[in-house]
Amino acid sequence: MTLSERQEEILNRIIREHIHRAEPISSDCLKNKYKMGLSAATIRNEMQKLTDMGYLYQPHTSAGRVPADKGYRYLVDRLISEKAEDLIKAEILDEIEKAKKARDSFTFLQEISRTLSSFSSGLVFLHLPGEGICLREGWVRVFRDPEFSDIKYARKFLLMLDLFEKNIDNFEVNDFSVKVYIGSEAPIPRSRDFSIVMSKCSLRKNETVLAILGPKRMSYSKNIPLINSIVTILRENGL
């Protein structure tokens, strides 16, 4: 079912506010923050329609709404089609130039992973299948997310990461294109509460998997263009 322009705006606002606030979003929040020209009652009515269609859900009877996987997928598909990486490429070109000076391939990979981590909102993962190398950057950043104050959630993330590493060949990713797995879309168990943004590229002639992992409430608008930018720069520069 196609969303109306109003429904699409409301859905986008709720997703972005939830990513920022890490809490259910109410109609009053949208009405007070955004000049949408709509009453709170009209916004609530549209939110209920979006809930009935599976884009949102209500965690508690008196709570606002939270994006469902279908809602995140709606946003992600549009971000991928927008090709917004040019907005970020300029910011990381200097970092890539520094990484090019690395004395060996392993140091170069470390620099690339640190560059990704410094710009991303999740845990960065680099994998070289041919050499059995896995690099991870950004532990402190990802564990600052409020979800990780719940020790059970933190354990689930570590279990998911372990399964991701062991089953990475099961993920369908094409060279130079970004793939996003939202929640249970990932071909591994324990993934329901998390998302993975990933791509393949060649780093110094080594096939490499780049990925950013984190809560489903990750900043897709940052992480998707970021992966796109890194992959594009590496390809254009023959790195």
C-alpha positions in Angstrom: 0.0 0.0 0.0 1.3 3.4 -1.0 1.6 6.0 1.8 0.1 9.4 1.4 2.5 12.4 1.5 1.2 13.2 5.0 1.7 9.7 6.3 5.2 9.6 4.8 6.1 12.8 6.5 4.7 11.6 9.9 6.5 8.3 9.6 9.8 10.0 8.7 9.4 12.4 11.7 8.7 9.5 14.1 11.7 7.5 12.9 14.1 10.4 13.1 12.8 11.5 16.5 13.0 7.9 17.9 16.5 7.6 16.6 17.4 10.8 18.4 15.4 10.3 21.6 15.4 6.5 22.1 11.8 6.6 23.3 8.2 6.3 21.9 7.1 9.4 20.0 3.7 11.0 20.7 1.5 13.1 18.5 2.0 16.0 20.8 5.8 15.8 20.3 5.3 16.0 16.5 2.8 18.8 16.7 4.9 20.9 19.1 8.2 20.4 17.3 7.2 20.5 13.7 5.1 23.0 11.9 3.0 20.5 10.0 -0.3 22.4 10.0 -2.1 19.5 11.6 -3.9 19.0 14.9 -2.7 16.5 17.4 -5.9 14.5 16.7 -5.2 14.3 13.0 -1.6 13.2 13.7 -2.9 10.6 16.1 -5.3 9.3 13.5 -2.6 9.0 10.9 -0.3 7.3 13.4 -3.0 4.7 14.1 -3.3 4.1 10.3 0.5 3.6 10.1 0.3 1.2 13.1 -2.5 -0.8 11.4 -0.4 -1.0 8.2 2.6 -2.3 10.2 5.0 0.7 9.9 4.7 1.6 13.6 3.9 -0.2 16.9 2.8 1.0 20.3 4.9 -0.6 23.1 2.4 0.3 25.8 -1.2 1.3 25.8 -0.5 4.9 26.9 2.8 5.3 25.1 3.6 6.9 21.8 4.7 5.0 18.7 8.0 3.3 17.8 9.1 2.3 14.3 8.5 -1.3 13.3 10.9 -3.1 11.0 8.6 -2.2 8.1 8.9 1.5 9.0 12.7 1.3 9.1 12.7 -0.5 5.8 10.6 2.2 4.2 13.2 4.8 5.3 16.2 2.7 4.4 15.0 1.9 0.8 14.7 5.7 0.2 18.1 6.5 1.6 19.8 3.9 -0.6 18.0 5.2 -3.7 19.0 8.8 -2.9 22.7 8.1 -3.3 23.6 10.8 -0.7 27.3 9.7 -0.3 28.5 12.9 -2.0 27.5 14.8 1.0 30.0 12.8 3.2 32.8 12.1 0.7 34.4 15.5 1.1 34.6 15.0 4.9 36.5 11.8 4.8 38.8 12.3 1.8 41.5 13.7 4.0 41.3 10.7 6.3 41.7 8.3 3.4 44.7 10.3 2.1 46.3 9.7 5.5 45.5 6.0 5.4 47.1 5.7 2.0 50.5 6.4 3.6 50.3 3.2 5.8 53.4 1.1 5.4 51.5 -2.2 5.1 48.1 -3.6 4.2 47.2 -4.4 7.8 47.9 -0.9 9.0 46.0 0.5 6.1 43.0 -1.6 7.1 43.3 -0.4 10.6 43.2 3.2 9.4 40.2 2.6 7.3 38.3 1.0 10.2 39.2 3.9 12.4 38.0 6.4 9.8 34.7 4.6 9.5 34.4 4.4 13.3 35.0 8.1 13.8 32.1 9.0 11.5 29.6 6.2 12.3 27.1 5.6 15.0 27.7 1.9 15.5 30.4 -0.8 15.8 32.6 -1.0 12.7 33.6 -4.4 11.4 36.1 -5.2 8.7 36.7 -8.7 7.4 39.2 -10.1 5.0 38.0 -13.6 4.1 41.2 -14.6 2.4 43.4 -13.8 5.3 40.9 -14.6 8.2 41.4 -11.0 9.6 38.6 -9.3 11.5 38.9 -5.8 12.8 36.4 -4.1 15.1 36.3 -0.4 16.1 33.9 1.7 18.1 33.1 -0.3 21.1 32.9 2.7 23.4 30.7 4.6 21.0 28.1 1.8 20.5 28.0 0.9 24.2 27.0 4.5 25.0 23.6 3.9 23.3 20.9 3.7 26.0 19.8 0.2 24.9 23.1 -1.1 26.3 22.3 -0.1 29.9 20.3 -3.3 29.9 22.9 -6.1 30.4 20.7 -8.6 28.6 20.6 -6.4 25.5 24.4 -6.1 25.6 24.8 -9.8 25.8 22.4 -10.3 22.9 24.5 -7.9 20.8 27.7 -9.8 21.6 26.0 -13.1 20.7 24.7 -11.6 17.5 28.2 -10.2 16.6 29.7 -13.7 17.2 27.1 -15.3 14.9 27.7 -12.6 12.3 31.4 -13.3 12.2 30.9 -17.1 12.0 28.2 -16.9 9.3 29.3 -13.8 7.3 29.4 -15.9 4.1 25.6 -16.3 4.4 25.1 -12.5 3.9 24.3 -11.6 0.3 26.3 -8.5 -0.5 27.4 -7.3 -3.9 30.6 -5.4 -4.6 30.3 -1.6 -4.3 26.6 -1.6 -3.2 25.2 -1.2 0.2 23.0 -3.8 1.8 21.0 -3.2 5.0 19.6 -6.0 7.2 17.0 -4.8 9.7 16.2 -7.0 12.6 15.2 -10.5 11.6 16.1 -9.9 8.0 19.6 -11.0 8.8 20.3 -14.7 8.0 21.3 -15.4 11.6 19.5 -15.9 14.9 19.7 -13.3 17.7 19.4 -10.4 15.2 15.9 -9.2 16.0 16.9 -6.1 17.9 19.8 -5.0 15.7 20.6 -3.8 12.2 23.6 -4.3 9.9 24.8 -1.9 7.1 27.4 -3.6 4.9 29.2 -3.7 1.6 32.1 -5.4 -0.2 35.1 -3.7 -1.7 38.7 -4.3 -2.5 41.3 -2.9 -0.1 44.8 -3.2 -1.6 43.6 -6.0 -3.8 42.1 -7.9 -0.9 38.4 -8.6 -0.9 37.0 -6.9 2.2 33.6 -6.8 3.9 32.8 -3.5 5.6 29.9 -3.4 8.1 28.4 -1.2 10.7 26.4 -3.0 13.4 24.2 -1.5 16.1 20.6 -1.1 17.5 17.8 -0.9 15.0 17.6 2.7 16.2 20.9 3.4 14.5 21.3 6.5 12.3 20.7 5.1 8.8 21.0 8.5 7.3 24.6 8.7 8.5 25.7 5.1 8.2 24.4 4.3 4.7 26.1 7.3 2.9 29.2 6.6 5.0 29.6 3.1 3.8 28.8 4.3 0.2 31.4 7.0 0.5 34.2 4.8 1.7 33.5 2.2 -1.0 33.2 4.8 -3.7 36.5 6.6 -2.7 38.4 3.3 -2.6 37.1 2.3 -6.0 37.8 5.6 -7.6 41.3 5.8 -6.2 42.2 2.1 -6.9 43.0 1.5 -3.3 
